[in-house]
């Protein structure tokens, strides 16, 4: 308490530069387009941390001896780094000087650099009975570099596990091609029928060479209705953070299934004893802390994720409603070898599932206990877990209205309306092959949210209204996040929270061809995020991936085109 709360201050500086050229040329009597580009990005984050206890200084300050120069006083046995004696016995016994000594500021610096260059050529290769065969080919080279620079105190492990400096990189070279093949055009049963195919060869310095591809079909029985479907075999390479982030031990709230209050079964008790809890105490075993240590960080042995994706959908432009376009798509995604950093509670819960209970399993081996049986820490580093299955429906409705001379305050006026909706039918994660799946849609708590595990609502809605007149444009946006409830097996004082709505408004005004003035306000009604607590949402006590934590805010500026 005497050292005050922990404070984290972040100073971020980022640069983003993109240059490119494009043009066209003629070959084989046909026109072709080309495009080349180069992009450089650099982001530097300086983090200053205050209020965290230094284990080294705590040891030095606790090791005292009588000070002959001050009768009745004490001094540090080793006066290294300006040691100040620390007395922990009694209320207010830790002096401000001692508190400052044992909780010095320290910091780390993160630098991420990316260089990307590539090129693309597209055109019509030759004519087919139903139209031209369109082809595009290209390449891309990407180099990502990450530097992690902790100060000497962090490197020495004063505040936990030692944090060594890290320099890591991912290099990627890709070649790709895609084609659009018309099969039928202007027939009685098909205004258009065609195929789309694509392939990509990617060579990573981390996972080696992989190949992905896509095949799709598009059928327009009339000029106002298009039906489409596609199959896509894709991969996702582990990123820099998943591969190389510092391995460290933190703390997470959580429940030990061996605790007598959770009423473990006899089989679960037997596993508890195997892990180190005394057989004589298992029936009265109580978890002492509100959680346990968590070892988290990167894993350079990760492999790529593999995904099979099916989509089917339609684009509808009703002839009776000019300007109206409706797009609806169903998707089904199956990911194998999926990368996931499980929460500590997920690891523990998976180990103690009634159909697991095998101390040799990966999740059980990740639980490390003290000699007295209490959980010391859980190894929750990134892993290639078994699988993820996701299904859902996406809807987009656009309506463009030309106002002509109506509401034309600064010139010709128009309005655009857009409604976006996403409904998730399933999002099941299986932590290990053969284990039951966990579907957290619409739930929080337990294994469904917490440190580095974010909530998944069953649906999301966005409505955009835009008004343009002359050089002035404005946009109003409504965002809706539905209510969620506590996972059935989780325990917490917060059992649900209601839906959240955000309203945003912004304006743009263009001067000439180069200058644009922009103004806006986000979260107009100053909606506060639902606070669910540390154990259900991590350090922020709210889910930062879903909710606005900043409140109402204003912004403005000028954009200049060079």
C-alpha positions in Angstrom: 0.0 0.0 0.0 2.8 2.4 0.9 4.3 2.2 -2.6 1.0 3.4 -4.2 -0.8 1.9 -7.1 1.0 0.6 -10.2 1.1 3.1 -13.0 2.0 2.4 -16.6 2.9 5.3 -18.9 3.2 4.7 -22.7 4.9 7.1 -25.1 4.3 5.9 -28.7 5.8 7.3 -31.9 4.9 5.8 -35.3 5.8 6.5 -38.9 4.1 5.2 -42.1 5.4 6.0 -45.5 4.0 4.6 -48.8 5.2 5.3 -52.3 4.1 3.7 -55.5 3.6 4.0 -59.2 1.1 2.7 -61.6 0.5 2.7 -65.3 -0.6 0.7 -68.3 0.9 -0.8 -71.5 -0.1 -2.8 -74.5 0.9 -6.4 -75.2 -0.6 -8.8 -77.7 -3.1 -6.2 -78.8 -4.5 -5.9 -75.3 -4.2 -3.3 -72.6 -2.5 -4.3 -69.3 -2.2 -2.4 -66.0 0.8 -2.4 -63.7 1.3 -1.2 -60.1 4.4 -1.2 -57.9 4.7 0.1 -54.4 7.1 0.4 -51.4 6.0 0.8 -47.8 7.9 1.5 -44.6 6.4 1.5 -41.1 8.1 2.0 -37.7 6.4 2.1 -34.3 8.3 2.8 -31.1 6.8 2.4 -27.7 8.5 3.6 -24.5 6.9 2.2 -21.4 7.6 3.6 -18.0 6.4 1.5 -15.0 6.0 2.9 -11.5 4.8 1.3 -8.2 6.2 -2.2 -8.9 8.2 -3.8 -6.2 11.9 -4.6 -6.9 12.8 -8.0 -5.4 16.5 -7.0 -5.3 15.8 -3.8 -3.4 13.3 -5.5 -1.1 16.0 -8.0 -0.1 18.6 -5.3 0.4 16.3 -3.2 2.5 15.3 -6.1 4.7 18.9 -7.1 5.5 19.8 -4.5 8.1 22.3 -4.2 11.0 22.8 -1.8 13.9 24.0 1.6 12.8 26.8 2.7 15.1 26.6 6.2 13.9 22.9 6.5 14.9 22.1 5.1 18.3 18.9 3.0 18.2 19.0 3.1 14.4 19.7 0.6 11.7 21.4 0.7 8.3 21.5 -1.7 5.4 24.1 -4.4 5.6 24.9 -3.8 2.0 24.4 -0.2 1.0 24.4 -1.0 -2.7 22.3 1.3 -5.0 21.6 3.7 -2.1 19.9 1.2 0.1 17.2 2.4 2.6 16.2 0.1 5.5 12.7 -1.3 5.2 10.5 -2.2 8.2 7.4 -4.2 7.4 6.2 -4.7 11.0 3.4 -2.4 12.0 1.0 0.1 10.4 2.7 2.9 8.5 6.1 1.4 9.3 7.3 1.7 5.7 8.6 5.2 5.4 8.2 7.3 2.1 11.9 7.0 1.6 11.8 3.2 2.0 8.8 2.9 -0.3 10.5 4.9 -3.0 13.6 2.8 -2.7 11.8 -0.6 -3.1 9.6 0.6 -6.0 11.8 2.5 -8.5 10.6 3.4 -11.9 11.8 1.2 -14.7 11.0 0.9 -18.3 11.1 -1.1 -21.6 11.2 0.0 -25.2 9.6 -1.9 -28.1 10.4 -1.1 -31.7 8.6 -2.7 -34.7 9.7 -2.1 -38.2 8.2 -3.3 -41.5 9.3 -3.0 -45.1 7.0 -4.1 -47.9 7.5 -3.9 -51.6 5.6 -5.6 -54.4 4.1 -5.4 -57.8 1.0 -6.4 -59.7 0.1 -6.8 -63.4 -3.5 -7.4 -64.6 -5.3 -7.5 -67.9 -7.3 -9.6 -70.3 -5.4 -12.6 -71.6 -7.6 -13.6 -74.5 -11.3 -13.6 -75.5 -13.7 -16.5 -74.7 -17.2 -17.0 -76.1 -18.7 -15.5 -72.9 -16.1 -12.7 -72.5 -12.5 -12.1 -71.9 -10.4 -14.2 -69.5 -9.0 -11.7 -66.9 -5.7 -12.5 -65.3 -3.6 -10.9 -62.5 -0.1 -11.9 -61.3 2.1 -10.4 -58.7 4.7 -10.7 -55.9 5.3 -9.2 -52.5 8.3 -9.1 -50.2 7.8 -8.3 -46.5 10.4 -7.9 -43.8 9.3 -7.5 -40.2 11.8 -6.8 -37.4 11.1 -6.6 -33.7 13.4 -5.2 -31.0 12.6 -5.5 -27.3 14.9 -3.4 -25.1 14.3 -3.7 -21.3 16.3 -1.6 -18.9 19.0 -3.3 -16.8 16.7 -3.8 -13.8 14.2 -5.7 -15.9 17.0 -7.7 -17.6 18.3 -8.7 -14.1 14.9 -9.9 -13.0 14.3 -7.3 -10.3 10.6 -7.2 -10.9 9.9 -10.9 -11.8 11.4 -13.2 -14.3 14.5 -11.8 -16.1 13.5 -10.1 -19.4 16.4 -10.5 -21.9 16.6 -8.2 -24.9 14.9 -9.7 -28.0 15.7 -9.1 -31.7 13.6 -11.1 -34.0 12.4 -11.0 -37.6 10.1 -12.6 -40.1 10.9 -12.5 -43.8 8.3 -13.4 -46.4 8.4 -13.7 -50.2 5.1 -14.4 -52.0 4.1 -15.0 -55.6 0.4 -15.1 -56.5 -2.0 -15.3 -59.5 -5.7 -15.0 -59.9 -8.1 -15.4 -62.8 -11.7 -14.7 -63.7 -13.1 -17.2 -66.3 -16.5 -16.3 -67.9 -18.4 -19.5 -68.9 -21.8 -18.2 -70.0 -23.1 -14.8 -70.8 -26.5 -13.5 -72.0 -28.2 -16.9 -71.9 -31.8 -17.5 -70.8 -30.8 -19.3 -67.6 -27.8 -17.1 -66.9 -27.1 -13.5 -67.5 -23.6 -14.5 -66.3 -21.9 -17.6 -65.1 -18.2 -17.7 -64.3 -15.4 -19.0 -62.2 -12.8 -17.3 -60.0 -9.6 -19.1 -59.1 -6.5 -17.9 -57.3 -3.3 -19.4 -55.8 -0.5 -18.1 -53.7 3.0 -19.5 -52.8 4.5 -18.0 -49.7 8.0 -18.6 -48.3 8.6 -17.7 -44.7 11.9 -17.8 -42.8 10.0 -19.2 -39.8 7.7 -22.0 -41.2 9.1 -22.5 -44.7 7.1 -22.6 -47.9 3.3 -23.0 -48.0 0.7 -22.9 -50.8 -2.9 -21.7 -50.5 -5.6 -21.5 -53.1 -9.2 -20.4 -53.8 -12.0 -21.5 -56.2 -15.3 -19.8 -56.6 -18.3 -19.6 -58.8 -20.7 -16.7 -59.6 -24.1 -17.1 -61.2 -26.4 -14.2 -62.2 -29.7 -15.6 -63.4 -30.9 -12.0 -63.9 -29.3 -8.6 -64.1 -30.5 -7.8 -60.5 -29.5 -11.0 -58.7 -26.1 -12.6 -58.3 -25.4 -15.8 -56.4 -21.9 -16.8 -55.4 -20.0 -19.5 -53.5 -16.4 -20.2 -52.8 -14.0 -22.6 -51.1 -10.7 -21.2 -49.7 -7.8 -23.1 -48.3 -5.7 -20.6 -46.3 -3.0 -20.5 -43.7 -1.9 -18.0 -41.0 1.7 -17.8 -40.0 2.5 -17.2 -36.4 3.4 -13.5 -35.9 6.3 -11.9 -34.1 4.5 -11.6 -30.8 3.4 -15.3 -30.8 6.8 -16.5 -31.7 9.2 -14.3 -29.8 7.5 -12.2 -27.1 9.2 -12.3 -23.7 8.4 -15.2 -21.5 7.4 -13.9 -18.1 5.4 -14.8 -15.1 2.5 -12.6 -14.1 -0.6 -13.1 -12.0 -4.2 -14.0 -12.9 -7.3 -14.5 -10.7 -8.5 -18.0 -11.0 -9.9 -21.1 -9.2 -8.1 -24.3 -8.3 -10.5 -27.2 -9.1 -8.9 -29.1 -6.1 -10.5 -26.6 -3.6 -13.0 -28.4 -1.4 -15.6 -25.6 -2.0 -15.7 -26.6 -5.7 -16.6 -30.1 -4.7 -14.1 -32.1 -6.9 -15.0 -35.6 -7.8 -13.0 -38.6 -6.5 -11.3 -38.9 -9.8 -10.4 -35.2 -9.7 -9.1 -35.5 -6.2 -6.9 -38.4 -7.3 -5.4 -36.1 -10.0 -4.9 -33.4 -7.3 -2.9 -35.9 -5.2 -0.8 -36.9 -8.3 0.1 -33.3 -8.8 1.4 -32.9 -5.3 -1.5 -32.2 -2.8 -1.2 -34.4 0.2 -3.7 -37.3 0.2 -4.3 -36.7 3.9 -5.4 -33.1 3.2 -7.2 -33.5 -0.1 -10.7 -33.5 1.5 -10.0 -30.3 3.4 -7.8 -28.6 0.8 -8.4 -24.8 0.4 -6.9 -22.5 -2.2 -5.1 -19.8 -0.3 -4.7 -17.1 -3.0 -7.3 -15.6 -5.3 -5.4 -16.8 -8.3 -2.0 -18.0 -9.4 1.1 -17.1 -11.4 0.9 -17.3 -15.2 3.8 -18.0 -17.5 3.0 -16.4 -20.8 5.0 -15.4 -23.9 6.1 -16.5 -27.2 6.8 -20.0 -28.5 9.3 -20.2 -31.5 8.2 -23.8 -32.2 4.7 -22.7 -33.4 3.5 -23.8 -36.8 1.1 -22.3 -39.2 -2.7 -22.4 -38.8 -4.6 -24.1 -41.6 -8.2 -23.2 -42.5 -10.9 -24.4 -44.8 -13.5 -21.8 -45.5 -16.8 -22.2 -47.3 -18.9 -19.1 -48.3 -22.2 -18.8 -50.1 -24.1 -15.6 -50.6 -26.1 -13.3 -52.8 -26.1 -9.8 -54.1 -29.5 -8.3 -54.7 -30.2 -5.0 -56.5 -34.1 -4.9 -56.8 -35.2 -3.2 -60.0 -38.1 -1.6 -58.1 -35.7 0.3 -55.7 -33.0 2.2 -57.5 -29.9 2.7 -55.4 -30.7 -0.2 -53.1 -28.1 -3.1 -52.8 -28.4 -6.0 -50.4 -25.5 -8.4 -49.8 -25.9 -11.5 -47.6 -23.2 -14.2 -47.0 -23.0 -17.4 -45.0 -19.6 -18.6 -43.9 -18.2 -21.7 -42.4 -14.6 -21.8 -41.2 -12.7 -24.8 -39.8 -9.3 -24.0 -38.5 -6.8 -26.8 -37.5 -3.5 -26.4 -35.7 -4.9 -23.1 -34.4 -2.6 -20.8 -32.5 -4.0 -19.7 -29.2 -2.7 -18.4 -25.9 -5.1 -20.0 -23.5 -5.8 -18.2 -20.2 -4.5 -19.8 -17.1 -8.0 -20.8 -16.1 -8.6 -22.4 -19.5 -5.5 -24.5 -19.0 -6.5 -25.6 -15.5 -10.1 -26.3 -16.5 -9.0 -28.4 -19.4 -6.7 -30.5 -17.2 -9.5 -31.2 -14.8 -12.2 -32.0 -17.3 -13.9 -35.2 -16.3 -13.0 -36.9 -19.6 -9.4 -35.8 -19.4 -7.8 -36.2 -15.9 -4.5 -37.3 -17.4 -1.5 -35.8 -15.6 0.6 -36.5 -18.7 -1.5 -34.3 -20.9 -0.1 -30.9 -22.1 -2.5 -28.9 -20.0 -1.9 -30.9 -16.8 1.9 -30.7 -17.3 1.5 -26.9 -17.5 0.3 -26.7 -13.9 3.2 -26.2 -11.5 2.5 -26.5 -7.7 4.4 -25.6 -4.6 5.4 -28.5 -2.2 2.3 -27.7 -0.1 0.1 -28.3 -3.1 -0.9 -24.7 -3.9 -0.6 -23.7 -7.6 2.7 -21.8 -8.1 2.1 -20.9 -11.8 0.4 -22.1 -15.0 2.4 -22.3 -18.2 0.0 -20.5 -20.7 2.3 -19.7 -23.6 1.0 -19.7 -27.1 0.2 -23.2 -28.5 -1.0 -24.8 -31.7 -4.3 -26.0 -30.2 -6.6 -28.5 -31.9 -9.2 -26.6 -33.8 -11.7 -23.8 -34.1 -15.0 -23.9 -35.9 -16.9 -20.8 -36.7 -20.1 -20.2 -38.6 -22.3 -17.1 -39.2 -24.1 -14.8 -41.5 -23.1 -11.3 -42.6 -25.6 -8.8 -44.0 -24.9 -5.4 -45.7 -27.7 -3.1 -46.9 -26.7 0.0 -48.9 -29.1 2.7 -50.2 -27.8 5.7 -52.2 -30.2 8.6 -52.6 -29.5 11.5 -55.0 -31.2 14.6 -53.6 -30.6 16.7 -56.6 -31.5 20.3 -55.7 -33.1 19.3 -52.4 -31.0 20.2 -49.3 -28.3 21.4 -51.6 -26.8 24.0 -49.2 -23.3 24.0 -50.8 -24.0 22.2 -54.1 -25.5 19.0 -55.4 -26.6 16.8 -52.4 -26.9 13.1 -51.8 -27.4 10.7 -48.9 -26.1 7.2 -48.3 -27.5 4.7 -45.8 -25.7 1.6 -44.8 -26.6 -1.1 -42.3 -24.2 -3.8 -41.3 -25.1 -6.9 -39.2 -23.2 -9.9 -38.2 -24.7 -13.0 -36.5 -22.4 -15.7 -35.3 -23.9 -19.2 -35.2 -21.0 -21.0 -33.7 -17.5 -20.2 -32.5 -16.2 -23.4 -30.8 -12.6 -23.8 -29.7 -11.2 -27.3 -28.8 -8.1 -26.9 -26.7 -6.8 -30.4 -27.4 -7.7 -33.2 -29.8 -10.5 -35.3 -28.5 -11.6 -32.8 -25.8 -15.0 -31.2 -25.7 -15.4 -27.9 -27.3 -16.0 -24.5 -25.7 -18.4 -22.1 -27.3 -18.3 -18.7 -25.6 -20.6 -16.8 -27.9 -22.7 -14.4 -25.7 -20.9 -15.4 -22.5 -18.2 -13.9 -20.3 -16.3 -15.3 -17.3 -14.7 -18.6 -16.6 -12.7 -19.7 -19.6 -14.6 -17.2 -21.9 -12.9 -14.0 -20.8 -10.0 -12.8 -18.8 -6.3 -11.9 -19.2 -5.7 -12.0 -23.0 -9.0 -13.8 -23.6 -11.7 -11.5 -25.1 -15.5 -11.7 -25.1 -17.4 -12.8 -28.2 -20.9 -11.4 -28.6 -23.4 -13.3 -30.6 -24.1 -10.4 -33.0 -23.0 -6.9 -33.9 -24.8 -4.1 -35.6 -23.6 -0.8 -37.3 -25.6 1.8 -39.0 -24.0 4.6 -41.1 -25.8 7.7 -42.4 -23.9 10.0 -44.7 -24.9 13.4 -46.2 -22.9 15.2 -48.9 -23.4 18.6 -50.3 -20.7 20.3 -52.4 -17.4 20.1 -50.6 -19.0 19.2 -47.3 -19.6 15.6 -46.1 -20.8 14.3 -42.8 -21.3 10.9 -41.3 -23.4 9.7 -38.3 -22.7 6.2 -37.0 -24.5 3.9 -34.5 -22.8 0.9 -33.1 -24.6 -1.8 -31.1 -23.1 -4.5 -28.8 -25.7 -6.8 -27.4 -26.1 -7.9 -23.8 -24.0 -10.8 -22.5 -24.3 -13.1 -19.5 -22.0 -15.0 -17.1 -20.9 -18.5 -18.3 -23.0 -21.1 -16.5 -20.1 -22.7 -14.6 -18.4 -19.4 -13.7 -18.8 -17.6 -10.3 -18.8 -13.8 -10.1 -20.8 -11.0 -8.5 -21.5 -9.6 -12.0 -23.8 -12.1 -13.8 -24.8 -10.0 -16.8 -24.6 -6.7 -18.5 -27.0 -4.9 -20.8 -26.5 -3.9 -24.4 -24.2 -0.9 -25.2 -24.8 1.7 -27.9 -22.3 4.2 -29.3 -23.1 7.2 -31.4 -20.4 9.0 -33.4 -20.5 12.1 -35.7 -17.9 13.6 -38.0 -17.6 16.2 -40.7 -15.1 16.8 -43.6 -14.8 19.9 -45.7 -12.5 20.0 -48.7 -10.7 23.1 -49.9 -9.5 22.9 -53.5 -7.9 19.6 -54.4 -5.3 19.3 -51.6 -6.7 20.3 -48.2 -9.4 18.7 -46.1 -10.6 20.0 -42.7 -12.1 17.3 -40.5 -13.9 17.5 -37.1 -15.7 15.0 -35.1 -17.0 13.6 -31.8 -16.9 9.9 -30.8 -19.1 8.3 -28.1 -21.5 11.3 -28.1 -23.5 10.1 -25.1 -20.4 9.3 -23.1 -21.3 5.6 -22.6 -19.3 3.8 -19.9 -18.1 0.3 -20.5 -19.5 -2.5 -18.4 -17.1 -3.2 -15.5 -16.9 -6.9 -14.8 -13.7 -7.1 -12.7 -10.1 -8.2 -13.0 -10.8 -11.9 -13.0 -13.3 -11.6 -16.0 -11.5 -9.0 -18.1 -7.9 -8.6 -17.1 -6.1 -5.5 -15.8 -8.5 -3.0 -17.3 -11.6 -4.6 -15.6 -13.4 -4.2 -18.9 -13.0 -5.9 -22.3 -10.9 -3.4 -24.3 -11.5 -5.3 -27.6 -15.3 -4.6 -27.5 -15.9 -1.5 -25.5 -14.9 2.2 -25.6 -12.8 2.9 -22.5 -12.1 6.6 -23.2 -15.6 8.1 -23.1 -16.7 11.1 -25.1 -13.9 12.7 -27.1 -13.4 15.3 -29.7 -11.0 15.4 -32.6 -10.1 17.6 -35.5 -7.3 18.3 -38.0 -6.3 19.0 -41.5 -5.3 16.4 -44.2 -2.9 17.6 -46.9 -2.4 15.7 -50.2 1.0 16.2 -51.6 
